[in-house]
């Protein structure tokens, strides 16, 4: 580990203690929404709204102004599941029979997902069937404006899950989560990825006297787990400063170059000779330089004789005030350890020194696997980063780390990427970091702009990426679940055809002994998502993927998405195919190996972050008979989460896996971390595969 490890672990521990004992305590108090009672976690979270779009104002929620529509406004609402069409938007519509309640309105979460100290004020109904919830809930309210002459602009805040169309005084004012060109009906699905946003309304949207706001709140589907709505309008006496970061030059003379952040090293092409680099700066830097030297024990290594590589830059799609830099280093030597720095050579702006190694093709390597860091606050990012660092310290000498999707909670929120990657910089600067795109990473370009990958030819990188690489004697194929088609849920025919050809081509190489697939949404998990439509339907992942994995001869599938630990027996064409077991010892751990299994083993390493799920009670015994390990979530012993009783309490339990490949033997040791018991990792499972 890096020399900063001890200091960072102490800082992380202090933050985690604050989170575990501060945020959970605040969540149990009905008065926790008051500013004076906010925990540190809550204060950080209040600033966690999505990165401003290119035409958004720089104003924060606490900026001065006259509150016209308070966020805790009383609303009349209709949650009866009836299609009201456009009638309810008329300011004269009679809504006197509707129910009343203060915002936030919703169900499924007792506290706000973006501010854990803000409780739900009014619970609305989703109907009699939790698997087929009402798609639209309606709400209306009124407020008075005595005079408009002093206001230069109106600042609007909205937090909605999953989406909404907002009408002011009978006209559509804006919509979130539904395309502007789409005709809105009762059953129109919505997905507002940012969940909350602050922006300016046109000056003529309000009038003096009574103003009526009518809102239709849409779900993303009948199986949606939650609903949330709150909204506020503040009148401003001064024009808000607007910076259109998409049109400013780079380097921007108005911006002072600050620091290098979000540094990630990936495989890019031949793992013996090449590496990809990604990092971020503000608009003050236009240089994209990488310098590499052979590893030295010097405390302050010199880069005077370094190998130098030039890359390219572009503005971040979702936060154009940031500049994303990418570069590729080729011509490295196999089996070597290197040190590097990235930055802007012309202005002398450099990252801290990192290190990596190249593959040496001796058929022996170790990698760490984990899933779903998915932090939604800065403190939760420290938790995920702590898991990564502990996994490195526990695994010891390793070659790379794999994340099975959902690196962040909201892909379009660049703040979250910064929190996770910068909190984990001790990890990111000391290993190669690979990842699959999760459904929370699917916002436009958000995944690919943080990982420099050699993607498959023709792969659409808007929602993620699919790609493959060889490491030593193993072929890794990483899938993208954020595509969809009539033929395959979560995949396109193009991706499936690529998968078939890619694995077939890899198997022609006599040096390849293992094929390992990584997919965020997998067919064999044991919690909430095991019964999702895109998993169980006729064209769902569990319907077609197992037979395909058998056909392709895939040895191991690494999954995410379901936030629980589980492992199957070898699965052949959807049926268990137990193999002869052989017990051996590795590094003091007894491991039972499947010898020459005819099927594929599927494993999900629970979560590296805060969110955990209970075991799914809807699956039958026949399904659970496919598993070698299918226990209740270890987090269940700490009771339900105050913000969502359907889930175990957040942040207490994390999991990671150390995989070792030695020729024809693959070994796995699964570790768990219990923050309530000090955070030292302990073994909860071991397994392996031997090919003879």
MIMIGU-87693 format. One line per 4 residues: number of its first residue (from 0); for each residue x, y, z of C-alpha. Coordinates in pm, 1 decimal. Example, Ala and Ser with C-alpha at 12.3 -4.5 7.8 and 13.67 -1.06 7.14 Angstrom:
0 = 1230.0:-450.0:780.0; 1367.0:-106.0:714.0
// end
This chain:
0 = 0.0:0.0:0.0; 100.8:366.2:-44.3; 272.1:557.4:232.7; -37.3:769.2:285.5
4 = -241.7:465.7:386.9; -222.7:506.2:764.6; -313.4:875.1:761.1; -602.1:817.8:524.5
8 = -731.1:523.8:727.1; -741.0:739.2:1041.0; -927.0:1016.5:859.2; -1164.9:765.9:702.9
12 = -1231.8:602.4:1037.7; -1328.3:935.9:1192.8; -1566.3:1009.8:906.2; -1715.5:662.6:919.5
16 = -1775.6:690.9:1293.2; -1952.5:1019.6:1225.6; -2167.8:849.4:964.2; -2251.6:537.1:1159.9
20 = -2337.1:709.0:1485.2; -2438.2:1049.2:1355.7; -2648.4:989.0:1050.3; -2832.3:687.2:1192.6
24 = -2905.7:872.8:1512.4; -3036.7:1173.1:1324.4; -3254.3:948.1:1110.6; -3439.1:828.1:1418.0
28 = -3546.5:1178.3:1519.1; -3851.8:1342.7:1369.7; -3686.6:1680.4:1420.8; -3372.7:1587.5:1229.1
32 = -3457.1:1816.9:939.9; -3380.6:2130.7:1139.8; -3051.1:2289.5:1040.5; -2931.4:2307.7:1397.6
36 = -2961.1:1933.0:1441.3; -2793.5:1829.5:1117.8; -2515.4:1575.8:1140.3; -2192.9:1622.2:945.9
40 = -2320.7:1367.0:695.9; -2637.7:1567.3:647.0; -2448.8:1891.7:593.0; -2234.2:1728.3:325.9
44 = -2540.8:1577.0:165.8; -2722.8:1908.4:141.8; -2459.7:2013.5:-110.2; -2492.5:1691.0:-305.8
48 = -2734.7:1807.5:-571.7; -2641.7:1724.7:-926.3; -2372.8:1919.2:-1107.8; -2524.5:2225.1:-1269.2
52 = -2606.4:2200.6:-1636.1; -2438.1:2438.9:-1876.9; -2712.2:2701.8:-1850.3; -2789.0:2664.2:-1480.7
56 = -2729.0:2936.1:-1224.3; -2450.0:2929.3:-970.1; -2695.0:2999.3:-686.8; -2718.6:2756.0:-395.5
60 = -3032.8:2658.4:-205.2; -2935.0:2894.0:78.4; -2882.4:3202.5:-140.9; -3073.8:3515.0:-41.0
64 = -3416.4:3590.0:-180.5; -3787.5:3593.6:-105.5; -3940.4:3250.8:-62.2; -4259.2:3241.7:-265.7
68 = -4325.3:2867.0:-263.4; -4166.7:2701.0:41.7; -4034.8:2348.1:5.4; -4257.5:2229.0:290.2
72 = -4567.2:2377.0:125.7; -4901.5:2204.0:185.4; -5027.2:2034.0:-130.4; -5356.2:1875.7:-225.1
76 = -5288.9:1541.1:-387.8; -5471.5:1262.7:-571.5; -5324.2:915.0:-525.3; -5624.9:711.8:-643.1
80 = -5468.7:580.7:-963.1; -5714.5:758.8:-1193.6; -5612.1:915.9:-1523.6; -5698.3:1286.1:-1491.7
84 = -5562.8:1380.4:-1831.6; -5506.1:1756.0:-1857.0; -5812.8:1864.7:-1661.2; -5632.9:1913.6:-1330.6
88 = -5391.1:2175.7:-1467.1; -5673.4:2430.3:-1503.3; -5644.1:2681.0:-1216.1; -6022.4:2657.7:-1174.2
92 = -6022.7:2278.8:-1140.6; -6208.0:2164.1:-827.7; -5960.7:1969.0:-615.7; -6139.2:2033.7:-286.9
96 = -6201.1:1660.2:-230.5; -5833.8:1568.6:-262.0; -5621.8:1473.6:36.7; -5386.2:1731.7:188.4
100 = -5032.8:1710.6:320.3; -4706.1:1895.0:347.9; -4411.3:1826.1:120.9; -4208.1:1618.4:79.7
104 = -4472.8:1378.5:-53.2; -4391.4:1018.7:-131.6; -4351.9:660.3:-21.6; -4076.8:399.5:7.5
108 = -3821.1:620.3:183.2; -3867.9:765.3:531.3; -3591.4:1017.4:459.7; -3466.0:1200.2:151.8
112 = -3211.2:1010.5:-55.8; -3013.7:1330.0:-113.7; -3043.5:1472.1:240.4; -3056.8:1191.6:499.2
116 = -3170.7:1439.5:768.1; -3489.6:1540.2:582.1; -3788.1:1314.9:668.0; -4083.3:1237.5:443.9
120 = -4371.8:1461.7:554.2; -4668.3:1297.9:379.5; -4698.0:936.7:266.3; -4908.1:882.6:-45.8
124 = -5062.1:558.5:-167.8; -4924.5:352.2:-456.1; -5232.2:132.9:-483.5; -5318.9:-223.5:-382.6
128 = -5041.5:-399.9:-575.3; -4678.4:-328.3:-485.3; -4567.2:-492.8:-810.3; -4800.7:-277.8:-1021.6
132 = -4801.7:62.4:-854.4; -4993.1:361.6:-987.5; -4782.2:526.5:-1255.8; -4894.5:882.6:-1181.7
136 = -4978.0:1081.3:-869.3; -5121.2:1433.6:-896.8; -5061.1:1736.3:-673.9; -5175.4:2099.4:-675.9
140 = -5110.8:2404.7:-460.4; -5146.0:2782.1:-462.7; -4939.9:3074.6:-343.2; -4973.5:3452.4:-363.4
144 = -4730.4:3707.6:-501.2; -4813.7:4061.7:-394.8; -4572.5:4231.8:-635.7; -4334.6:4125.9:-910.6
148 = -4163.3:4456.9:-984.1; -3856.6:4395.8:-766.5; -3781.3:4043.6:-887.6; -3525.4:3990.8:-1161.8
152 = -3553.7:3613.6:-1173.2; -3715.5:3315.5:-1001.1; -3502.0:3034.2:-869.4; -3676.8:2696.8:-869.4
156 = -3571.9:2386.3:-677.2; -3720.2:2043.7:-740.6; -3646.7:1700.7:-601.6; -3849.0:1431.0:-771.2
160 = -3817.8:1055.2:-799.1; -3880.3:934.1:-1066.2; -3999.1:1230.9:-1275.9; -4259.8:1505.8:-1311.7
164 = -4432.0:1754.5:-1537.6; -4496.4:2090.8:-1368.1; -4768.1:2333.7:-1480.6; -4786.3:2690.5:-1348.9
168 = -5106.3:2888.5:-1403.5; -5236.3:2635.0:-1654.1; -4926.1:2614.7:-1873.2; -4642.4:2364.6:-1873.1
172 = -4345.0:2529.6:-1705.8; -4093.5:2244.1:-1717.1; -4056.1:1868.6:-1695.9; -3795.4:1641.8:-1540.6
176 = -3730.5:1283.7:-1645.9; -3955.5:1286.9:-1953.6; -3831.9:1397.6:-2295.1; -3966.1:1734.9:-2409.8
180 = -4095.1:1584.5:-2732.7; -4279.7:1296.5:-2567.6; -4658.6:1305.0:-2533.8; -4731.4:1266.1:-2162.9
184 = -4995.3:1015.7:-2060.1; -5095.1:857.6:-1729.1; -4872.0:554.3:-1789.6; -4573.1:744.3:-1932.1
188 = -4260.1:627.4:-1748.6; -4011.6:884.4:-1621.4; -3653.7:885.3:-1504.5; -3495.4:1202.6:-1369.4
192 = -3143.6:1077.9:-1312.5; -3024.4:1379.4:-1118.8; -3324.7:1354.0:-882.1; -3285.0:1716.5:-772.1
196 = -3192.0:2039.1:-943.5; -3188.4:2415.7:-889.1; -3245.5:2635.4:-1195.5; -3400.7:2963.4:-1312.9
200 = -3758.1:2998.7:-1433.7; -3854.6:3250.3:-1703.7; -3948.3:3587.5:-1554.0; -4300.7:3576.0:-1698.3
204 = -4394.3:3237.2:-1551.0; -4557.6:3394.6:-1243.8; -4816.3:3670.5:-1204.5; -4919.9:3908.4:-930.9
208 = -5191.6:3761.7:-712.0; -5277.8:3392.1:-692.4; -5050.0:3144.5:-869.8; -5146.5:2780.3:-917.6
212 = -4895.7:2497.4:-947.0; -5016.1:2157.9:-1074.5; -4781.8:1860.6:-1092.5; -4807.7:1509.4:-1228.0
216 = -4547.9:1285.6:-1062.1; -4452.8:982.7:-1271.5; -4292.6:651.0:-1180.0; -4035.4:473.7:-1396.3
220 = -4246.7:158.2:-1381.1; -4512.4:-25.5:-1185.3; -4245.0:-197.9:-979.4; -4077.4:127.9:-871.4
224 = -3968.0:111.1:-507.9; -4025.1:472.6:-409.8; -4170.2:812.9:-489.1; -4052.9:1155.3:-370.4
228 = -4163.6:1510.7:-449.1; -4075.3:1852.1:-311.0; -4048.6:2186.4:-484.6; -3970.3:2549.3:-398.5
232 = -3959.1:2887.8:-573.4; -3757.6:3188.2:-453.4; -3777.1:3538.9:-598.4; -3442.2:3710.5:-660.2
236 = -3389.4:4085.4:-667.9; -3065.7:4054.2:-865.0; -2989.4:3871.2:-1184.5; -2819.5:3543.4:-1104.8
240 = -2474.1:3504.4:-1253.6; -2483.4:3251.4:-1532.6; -2173.6:3082.6:-1670.7; -2217.0:2874.4:-1983.2
244 = -1921.1:2641.5:-1931.6; -1982.7:2473.7:-2266.9; -1875.3:2786.8:-2455.5; -1573.2:2896.5:-2249.4
248 = -1223.3:2830.8:-2390.8; -976.3:2573.9:-2257.3; -744.7:2680.4:-2112.2; -984.0:2935.5:-1964.4
252 = -800.6:3259.8:-1871.6; -1069.6:3330.6:-1611.3; -996.4:3004.7:-1425.9; -681.4:2938.2:-1226.6
256 = -554.1:2582.6:-1269.8; -613.8:2404.4:-942.7; -544.9:2033.6:-902.7; -553.0:1695.9:-1072.8
260 = -837.7:1473.4:-953.8; -1026.5:1151.6:-1036.1; -713.2:967.7:-1150.7; -783.1:616.7:-1283.6
264 = -544.7:370.7:-1453.0; -697.7:98.0:-1668.9; -598.5:-177.4:-1910.0; -603.3:-49.4:-2266.2
268 = -503.4:-307.7:-2523.0; -220.1:-550.8:-2447.2; -202.4:-581.4:-2066.9; 170.0:-662.5:-2087.8
272 = 268.8:-341.9:-2267.1; -6.8:-80.4:-2245.0; -208.6:125.4:-1992.7; -489.4:379.7:-2017.2
276 = -510.4:691.2:-1799.7; -799.3:922.1:-1712.5; -795.4:1230.7:-1492.4; -983.2:1555.9:-1439.8
280 = -887.7:1922.0:-1395.0; -1073.8:2250.2:-1404.0; -1076.8:2459.0:-1721.4; -742.6:2617.5:-1632.0
284 = -552.6:2318.3:-1773.0; -535.5:2203.0:-2134.5; -230.7:1976.5:-2107.5; -279.4:1599.0:-2111.1
288 = 58.8:1454.7:-2018.4; 169.3:1122.8:-1867.3; 521.9:1056.4:-1739.9; 633.0:702.6:-1645.9
292 = 947.7:568.8:-1479.8; 1047.2:227.1:-1349.4; 949.9:184.8:-986.6; 1200.7:313.1:-733.5
296 = 1214.4:321.7:-354.5; 1293.9:692.3:-353.2; 1053.6:902.7:-147.2; 1055.1:1176.1:-409.7
300 = 1112.3:1001.6:-743.4; 1255.1:1209.3:-1027.7; 1084.9:1213.8:-1366.9; 1367.0:1386.6:-1559.4
304 = 1426.5:1080.0:-1777.6; 1066.6:958.2:-1780.7; 887.0:807.8:-2077.2; 647.8:1080.5:-2190.5
308 = 305.6:1036.7:-2348.4; 57.7:1292.0:-2480.2; -317.3:1252.7:-2458.7; -632.5:1447.0:-2539.5
312 = -890.8:1643.3:-2344.3; -1257.0:1739.6:-2365.2; -1506.1:1906.0:-2138.8; -1705.9:1677.2:-1915.4
316 = -2046.1:1603.8:-2068.5; -2237.8:1636.3:-1743.0; -2022.7:1903.1:-1575.0; -1845.1:2108.7:-1844.5
320 = -1672.4:2322.1:-1581.7; -1442.6:2016.9:-1554.7; -1199.0:1900.8:-1822.5; -1156.2:1527.2:-1874.6
324 = -811.5:1410.4:-1988.0; -722.2:1072.5:-2139.8; -395.6:923.3:-2255.9; -252.8:582.3:-2347.5
328 = 98.0:459.8:-2269.4; 236.7:195.4:-2506.8; 570.9:22.6:-2536.7; 597.3:-78.5:-2171.1
332 = 783.2:-393.4:-2066.0; 602.1:-705.1:-1949.4; 624.3:-800.6:-1583.7; 750.3:-461.4:-1465.6
336 = 644.7:-223.9:-1191.4; 622.8:141.5:-1286.0; 558.7:477.4:-1123.7; 376.2:759.1:-1301.6
340 = 224.2:1101.7:-1276.2; -40.1:1269.9:-1492.6; -113.3:1636.7:-1549.4; -10.2:1941.3:-1748.6
344 = 364.7:1960.0:-1815.4; 354.3:2312.5:-1957.7; 226.2:2467.4:-1634.1; 382.7:2212.9:-1397.2
348 = 49.4:2077.1:-1269.2; 89.7:1713.1:-1164.4; -97.8:1446.0:-976.1; 54.1:1262.9:-684.8
352 = 280.7:977.4:-789.3; 104.2:649.3:-858.8; 218.0:301.6:-950.6; 108.7:0.7:-1154.7
356 = 242.4:-325.1:-1293.9; 219.2:-493.1:-1630.5; 124.7:-856.5:-1689.7; 413.5:-1105.4:-1732.0
360 = 223.4:-1400.3:-1880.9; 332.0:-1663.6:-1627.3; -24.8:-1781.1:-1561.2; -28.7:-1651.4:-1203.2
364 = -211.8:-1341.2:-1082.2; -442.6:-1201.9:-812.8; -728.6:-956.2:-842.4; -984.2:-802.2:-607.3
368 = -1354.0:-805.8:-692.2; -1621.5:-586.4:-536.6; -1948.0:-424.7:-639.0; -2173.2:-123.0:-597.6
372 = -1978.0:144.0:-409.3; -2278.2:364.2:-504.1; -2222.2:647.0:-258.3; -2473.8:930.0:-262.1
376 = -2296.0:1151.6:-6.5; -1934.7:1245.1:55.5; -1930.2:1050.1:381.1; -2063.9:739.5:206.1
380 = -1787.7:783.4:-52.3; -1537.2:764.9:234.4; -1702.6:438.2:337.0; -1666.2:288.3:-11.7
384 = -1308.3:411.0:-36.4; -1231.5:254.5:299.3; -1362.8:-81.4:172.4; -1135.7:-58.5:-131.0
388 = -834.3:26.0:78.8; -902.6:-250.9:330.8; -942.1:-497.1:43.0; -599.5:-398.5:-88.8
392 = -434.1:-432.0:251.2; -599.4:-771.5:299.9; -524.9:-908.8:-47.9; -166.4:-786.3:-38.4
396 = 24.2:-811.2:-363.5; -239.4:-796.7:-640.0; -259.7:-707.1:-1006.0; -586.3:-514.8:-1043.8
400 = -927.5:-440.9:-894.3; -1263.8:-505.5:-1062.6; -1584.3:-316.3:-975.6; -1902.2:-493.4:-1090.5
404 = -2096.2:-172.8:-1161.1; -2268.4:120.2:-986.0; -1956.6:314.9:-902.6; -2180.9:609.2:-808.0
408 = -2548.3:659.2:-726.5; -2625.0:907.5:-1005.4; -2398.9:900.8:-1309.0; -2482.6:1255.0:-1418.8
412 = -2377.8:1390.9:-1080.5; -2009.3:1469.1:-1126.8; -1978.8:1554.5:-757.8; -2038.1:1187.7:-675.9
416 = -1763.8:1071.7:-912.7; -1531.1:1318.0:-745.9; -1626.1:1201.5:-397.7; -1578.5:831.3:-475.5
420 = -1264.3:849.3:-689.1; -1086.1:1115.1:-486.3; -1169.5:947.1:-154.9; -1028.9:627.0:-307.7
424 = -719.2:794.4:-453.1; -488.0:585.6:-236.4; -639.4:279.7:-405.2; -665.2:428.6:-754.0
428 = -304.1:548.7:-748.1; -169.0:208.6:-647.5; -351.1:-35.7:-874.8; -522.0:-80.8:-1210.0
432 = -895.7:-16.5:-1172.5; -1142.1:-188.9:-1405.1; -1522.3:-163.0:-1396.7; -1849.4:-261.6:-1556.5
436 = -2117.1:1.6:-1603.9; -2409.0:-31.0:-1362.9; -2759.3:104.7:-1407.0; -2669.7:397.2:-1178.3
440 = -2377.3:478.9:-1410.0; -2585.9:488.8:-1727.8; -2634.7:864.8:-1769.8; -2493.7:994.4:-2098.9
444 = -2115.8:937.9:-2122.6; -2079.1:933.1:-1742.7; -1915.8:589.8:-1729.1; -1680.7:606.6:-2025.1
448 = -1556.4:953.5:-1929.6; -1404.1:810.4:-1610.2; -1244.4:494.3:-1755.4; -1008.3:485.8:-2052.5
452 = -1099.2:152.3:-2209.7; -1040.6:-10.8:-2544.2; -1407.2:-82.1:-2608.3; -1544.7:-328.4:-2857.7
456 = -1572.2:-200.5:-3211.7; -1920.9:-55.8:-3257.6; -1992.5:-37.1:-2883.7; -2215.1:259.6:-2803.8
460 = -2049.3:431.0:-2508.0; -2339.6:659.6:-2420.5; -2477.2:432.3:-2145.5; -2162.1:238.0:-2061.6
464 = -1932.1:8.6:-2258.9; -1863.9:-353.8:-2337.2; -1507.8:-469.5:-2384.5; -1264.9:-753.0:-2313.8
468 = -901.8:-809.0:-2224.6; -659.3:-1092.6:-2162.0; -467.9:-1099.4:-1837.7; -210.1:-1376.4:-1807.6
472 = -401.9:-1699.6:-1886.3; -752.1:-1554.0:-1840.8; -989.3:-1379.1:-2079.0; -1216.4:-1119.9:-1916.4
476 = -1531.4:-1008.7:-2094.3; -1712.4:-708.8:-1943.8; -2074.6:-652.1:-2046.2; -2300.3:-346.3:-2051.9
480 = -2648.7:-403.2:-1906.3; -2765.1:-52.8:-1994.8; -2866.1:-146.2:-2346.5; -3203.5:-298.3:-2430.7
484 = -3388.8:-467.2:-2714.2; -3695.9:-675.2:-2791.8; -3477.0:-982.0:-2820.0; -3282.5:-936.6:-2496.9
488 = -3360.2:-734.4:-2187.7; -3061.3:-520.8:-2085.1; -2864.9:-615.7:-2399.7; -2876.3:-555.1:-2773.2
492 = -2834.9:-828.1:-3036.0; -2517.8:-648.8:-3145.6; -2363.7:-688.7:-2799.6; -2465.4:-1054.0:-2775.0
496 = -2318.1:-1131.1:-3117.0; -1998.3:-953.9:-3017.1; -1987.0:-1160.4:-2696.5; -2014.5:-1486.1:-2889.6
500 = -1744.0:-1392.4:-3138.4; -1516.9:-1244.2:-2874.5; -1515.0:-1551.7:-2651.2; -1483.3:-1787.9:-2949.0
504 = -1181.9:-1592.4:-3071.4; -1025.3:-1589.0:-2724.1; -1056.7:-1965.9:-2695.6; -844.8:-2010.9:-3007.3
508 = -551.2:-1889.7:-2801.2; -396.2:-2198.8:-2638.5; -263.5:-1985.1:-2352.1; -614.4:-1891.8:-2236.4
512 = -732.0:-2134.0:-1966.0; -1006.1:-1923.8:-1805.3; -1300.5:-1717.7:-1929.0; -1448.1:-1477.9:-1673.1
516 = -1750.9:-1257.7:-1747.8; -1851.3:-945.3:-1557.1; -2209.4:-817.9:-1572.1; -2381.2:-577.4:-1337.9
520 = -2726.3:-735.7:-1365.3; -2675.7:-1108.9:-1334.6; -2917.6:-1402.0:-1358.6; -2841.6:-1561.6:-1020.8
524 = -2872.0:-1331.8:-722.3; -3079.8:-1375.9:-406.9; -3226.7:-1038.2:-316.5; -3474.6:-779.5:-447.5
528 = -3366.7:-779.7:-809.7; -3396.9:-1157.0:-851.3; -3766.8:-1102.1:-924.1; -3730.5:-795.3:-1146.8
532 = -3900.3:-814.8:-1484.6; -3578.0:-764.6:-1679.2; -3432.2:-1066.4:-1501.2; -3723.0:-1312.8:-1497.9
536 = -3924.5:-1223.1:-1813.5; -3931.9:-1431.6:-2131.5; -3644.4:-1230.2:-2277.4; -3491.1:-1156.5:-1937.0
540 = -3133.0:-1207.6:-1824.6; -3204.0:-1532.6:-1637.4; -3393.7:-1669.8:-1935.8; -3121.7:-1649.7:-2201.0
544 = -2786.6:-1575.5:-2036.9; -2723.5:-1908.2:-1853.3; -2754.7:-2114.5:-2170.8; -2529.3:-1868.6:-2351.0
548 = -2268.0:-1889.2:-2075.3; -2280.5:-2269.7:-2096.6; -2250.2:-2259.8:-2474.4; -1949.2:-2029.2:-2456.0
552 = -1780.0:-2226.7:-2180.0; -1759.7:-1933.8:-1937.1; -1609.3:-2047.5:-1606.3; -1713.9:-1764.8:-1374.3
556 = -1964.8:-1479.1:-1386.7; -1911.8:-1184.1:-1152.8; -2233.3:-992.1:-1081.4; -2354.7:-683.1:-893.2
560 = -2679.9:-489.1:-854.9; -2845.2:-695.5:-578.1; -2637.9:-591.9:-271.7; -2616.9:-932.1:-104.0
564 = -2353.5:-1206.5:-105.5; -2443.3:-1526.7:-291.9; -2271.3:-1798.8:-494.0; -2417.4:-2072.2:-712.1
568 = -2318.8:-2428.5:-774.1; -2187.0:-2479.5:-1128.7; -2485.4:-2403.9:-1356.1; -2528.7:-2578.2:-1691.2
572 = -2812.2:-2452.2:-1911.9; -3000.9:-2322.0:-1611.2; -2965.7:-2639.2:-1404.0; -2726.4:-2721.5:-1123.1
576 = -2436.7:-2939.1:-1234.3; -2241.6:-3021.3:-916.1; -1884.7:-3129.1:-973.3; -1648.9:-3353.7:-780.9
580 = -1502.1:-3160.4:-489.0; -1138.4:-3155.0:-385.3; -1025.4:-2975.6:-68.9; -695.2:-2790.7:-48.3
584 = -538.0:-2519.0:162.1; -428.7:-2178.9:33.6; -266.0:-1917.9:255.5; -406.2:-2086.5:564.0
588 = -761.6:-2109.1:423.3; -931.6:-2440.3:346.3; -1091.4:-2424.3:4.0; -1323.7:-2674.3:-161.7
592 = -1257.8:-2681.4:-536.3; -1501.1:-2793.4:-806.3; -1298.0:-3025.1:-1026.7; -1366.7:-2997.8:-1400.3
596 = -1717.3:-2852.7:-1356.7; -1943.3:-2869.9:-1660.4; -2119.6:-2546.0:-1572.2; -2059.0:-2183.1:-1478.9
600 = -2027.9:-2045.7:-1126.3; -2212.7:-1718.5:-1061.2; -2108.1:-1498.4:-770.0; -2220.7:-1160.3:-634.2
604 = -1992.0:-992.5:-377.7; -2266.3:-793.9:-199.3; -2156.9:-430.0:-176.2; -1849.9:-219.4:-111.4
608 = -2071.9:71.6:-10.4; -2363.1:159.5:216.1; -2676.3:4.8:59.4; -2777.7:-352.8:147.1
612 = -3082.6:-570.6:74.9; -3262.2:-852.9:252.5; -3283.4:-1200.6:99.8; -3574.9:-1232.3:-141.4
616 = -3863.3:-1432.7:14.3; -4045.8:-1464.6:-319.9; -3803.0:-1713.8:-471.9; -3889.6:-2082.1:-426.5
620 = -3681.3:-2372.5:-295.0; -3598.3:-2490.1:-645.9; -3428.0:-2159.1:-719.0; -3229.1:-2156.6:-396.1
624 = -3123.9:-2517.5:-459.8; -2903.8:-2378.1:-738.1; -2687.3:-2202.6:-479.8; -2394.8:-2320.3:-273.7
628 = -2427.7:-2005.4:-61.6; -2754.5:-1813.3:-26.0; -2773.8:-1680.1:328.7; -2963.5:-1383.8:466.7
632 = -2768.8:-1060.2:443.6; -2526.3:-1027.0:733.3; -2648.2:-668.7:776.3; -2992.7:-796.4:879.4
636 = -2877.9:-843.9:1240.8; -2871.7:-464.7:1278.8; -3239.4:-426.7:1195.9; -3417.0:-225.7:928.5
640 = -3292.4:103.3:793.6; -3475.8:404.6:942.1; -3512.5:560.4:596.9; -3645.5:241.0:435.5
644 = -3769.8:-43.5:661.0; -3771.3:-279.0:361.0; -3389.4:-280.4:370.9; -3134.6:-353.4:642.7
648 = -2964.6:-56.1:806.4; -2714.0:107.5:572.0; -2338.7:125.6:599.5; -2267.4:-147.6:856.6
652 = -2153.3:-438.4:636.0; -1930.9:-443.7:325.0; -1784.8:-734.3:126.5; -1498.0:-800.3:-114.5
656 = -1334.8:-1104.0:-276.0; -971.1:-1195.0:-336.0; -930.2:-1411.6:-647.3; -604.8:-1596.1:-716.8
660 = -529.4:-1774.2:-1042.7; -239.1:-2016.0:-1057.1; -234.8:-2202.6:-1387.1; -527.9:-2443.4:-1384.2
664 = -645.8:-2346.6:-1034.2; -874.6:-2054.0:-949.0; -924.3:-1972.9:-580.0; -1156.1:-1725.6:-407.6
668 = -1158.0:-1600.7:-48.5; -1458.1:-1385.1:43.7; -1418.3:-1123.0:316.5; -1670.6:-920.5:508.4
672 = -1625.5:-598.7:706.3; -1847.9:-520.4:1005.8; -1815.1:-151.4:1094.6; -1997.8:-206.2:1422.6
676 = -1724.7:-449.3:1528.0; -1424.4:-239.5:1437.1; -1395.5:-288.4:1061.4; -1137.2:-567.9:1053.4
680 = -1208.8:-807.8:763.6; -1296.4:-1172.3:828.4; -1361.1:-1467.7:596.7; -1722.7:-1566.5:524.7
684 = -1673.5:-1803.7:230.9; -1412.3:-1975.2:14.4; -1446.5:-2162.1:-314.3; -1244.0:-2262.0:-615.6
688 = -1227.1:-2435.0:-952.7; -963.3:-2678.0:-1079.1; -921.9:-2788.7:-1438.6; -740.3:-3119.0:-1485.7
// end
